[in-house]
Amino acid sequence: MWCGIDIGAATAKLVLLENTVVAGIIIPSGFDTVKTAEELVEHGLEKAGILRKDIQCIVATGYGRRMVPMADRTVTEITCHARGAHYLDNEVRTIIDIGGQDSKGISLDATGKVTDFVMNDKCAAGTGRFLEVMARALEVELGELGTLSLKCEEKVAISSTCTVFAESEVISYKNQGKKKEDIIAGVHEAIASRIYAMVHQIPIQEKIMVTGGVALNRGMVRALERKMEKEVEIPGDPQIVGALGAALLGRESQSIKKGSFS
Amino acid sequence: MKKLNSYENLKKLVGSHYMQAKTAHFFNQKIGWVSSGAPVEVLRPFDIVTVYPENHASICGAAKQGSELCEAAEAEGFSRDLCSYFRCDRGSTLLGTSPIGGLPRPDFLYGCNNICGTILKWYEIASRHFDVPFLFVDTPFVHTTMTDHAVEYVAAQLEEIVPYLESLTGREFDEQKFTETLELSKTCVELWKKTLQFGAHKPSPLTCFDAFTQMAAIVSLRGTQEAVTHYKTLNEELESRIQKGIAAVDNEKIRLLWDNIPVWYAMRGLSELFENHQACLVADTYTNAWASAALDTGNPMESLARNYLEIYLNISMDLMLERIIALIHQFDVDGMVMHSNRSCKPYSLGQYDLARCIKEETGIPVVIIEADMVDSRTYAEEQARTRIEAFLESLG
């Protein structure tokens, strides 16, 4: 059994892999990364009904990757997402990962090797955090944003890139009596524009897979498709693609011994 | 990273250079503050002690005092978007502090806009502050080819400076000494070129982090015997590393090219990060900026004009691209790391386009990290680490 742990900014994920995914766990990233990682493994073992010694290799990824004491090795989330996405669909050439605190675009070739990537820098615009802030301002649950936005009648325009200024815009729309659905659709479009501008720096080739927690928001995905004028693919569980890739890299590096991380 | 023995030599050399500057007025010597791209050779025959605010700022950055000094300049009203070398220098002037206790008071300033337009305003501010003259050399930008009239224009300005320096120092211009300076400068540049050229060897006996440290002498002591002696010793050491099969990075697997000014406060962390991935930065565009063409001592002013006109930051993006591609081939690199330097606009503007052109023309992948040369407030270490690691994973 192989294990991949992805400690992200908002959530921590674990995948246990045999011939196929045996267990996928998602919990919030706590303050104490070491504890979060232990909790993940515990949940995973329980769900898969196995013992710690049954795990041959643990690969850690994500922002907290270097704080996972039980990891045998660490690999960046970029390489892991590429590996995971390629495993799920080997026709994928572009990955757009929208996580809690960062978003990235990854180009891969037919073998799943990363050929280029781009990430947001020092700015929360175009990330899950942006959505969290707006959801709070609009008093809706994060999970409701997608469905609500699809009921939009007249989308508002959010011109600020900055999360804080965009929140002020949202509040002023609220005070103008605009409908929540219309504001949410505007928020999605703002994020889609931001992500598109960033991902555009790498070649956007089909198929495109969107991963990360924000991929669960249907309204957001639709806005992104409209912006790119291309359809995207959403995996069954978009949040665990990085952890899956980590588990796969662990399996490969053990079978090839001297594995290349690609 | 294996430390070069020449590092100690250099430390002594830089130390005595600043000591000499600090005591210059006591010995009735004149002090000039000089910009890194100014034709310093003209000053040497007058026994003027030269100091480089840019070099001083890099020392502040490496000592992690950059942000604090920048903040002092910002408190005076200067924008955080301005060059951090300027802000650092200004802060040091205002506070009178730095790792070397601040630069000695100048008798005049000598700057050239071949590295940026900021120099002009920076030195004007210093000129008002110290109430000293500012000698300015205007170097027209080289868009496609260097024109004869641009060369004549710069050479004429250099000629004009001579009588001023005579009146400042009370000495006559000594042609003989000038020729000697040019010879020393020429030899120094040749030795420096050779130093950098060692990076083409596989495995490389030096990394660009070594070059960033070792460049202090080519910048600050160009045209002096001390610099020539230093680089001879350094080259002997590098030669001996090659003879003994000593690599700067053990098991060198990945060879990289660096672009832009170093991230002075993060040098150690970055060099360890690359080393841990068996990646060696074998060359860079920055230190190569001082590996200019050979000076023609028979035609000094024109030759200086040509050299200082075509330095890296005074040429168009097309010409920059040509030089980068030449370095990629010369050093046989697998990838390129670009430092998008918040402060240095002439260096950083156009990097995204350059990166695209490099990928298209050579197939060499490029990663861009965002930072600043001395203002650590702009640097997110973890984000830079993820980018670099992911890049190295894709090359490995």
Interface residues (C-beta under 8 A of the other chain):
Chain A: Y63 V75 T76 E77 I78 T79 D102 K113 V114 T115 D116 F117 M119 D121 K122 Q201 S260 F261 S262
Chain B: Y352 K359 P365 E370 A380 E382 Q383 T386 R387 E389 A390 F391 E393 S394 G396
